[in-house]
Amino acid sequence: MSTNTTGGSTGGAKGPASYFPAIEKKYGRPVEEWLELIRASPLTKHMELVAWLKTDHALGHGHANALVAYVLKEPRGE
């Protein structure tokens, strides 16, 4: 799945993806890296993943929540 991280305030991404530009700017890593970390995690519950990102990777709550929500909304069945 391709991730559009260019959404700005002019007709850009909505929902969790609207946080992606700020996440990349603040943490200096591409959003796709964060998404892959979440996908590879053995954790499956939303708040467990959020807590893990906050504790182990020092993300803020809103940014962690947006990334987890985005991944958990992805269709399963690869």
RARA-V185063 format. One record per backbone hydrogen bond with DSSP energy under -1.0 kcal/mol. CO is the residue of the C=O (numbers start at 1). NH is the residue of the N-H. Records with the same first field share a line. If there is no record, write none. Layout:
CO = NH ; NH
This chain:
15 = 18
16 = 19
17 = 20
19 = 23
20 = 24
21 = 25
22 = 26
23 = 27
24 = 28
30 = 33 ; 34
31 = 35
32 = 36
33 = 37
34 = 38
35 = 39
36 = 40
45 = 49
46 = 50
47 = 51
48 = 52
49 = 53
50 = 54
51 = 55
52 = 56
53 = 57 ; 59
60 = 64
61 = 65
62 = 66
63 = 67
64 = 68
65 = 69
66 = 70
67 = 71
68 = 72
69 = 73
71 = 74
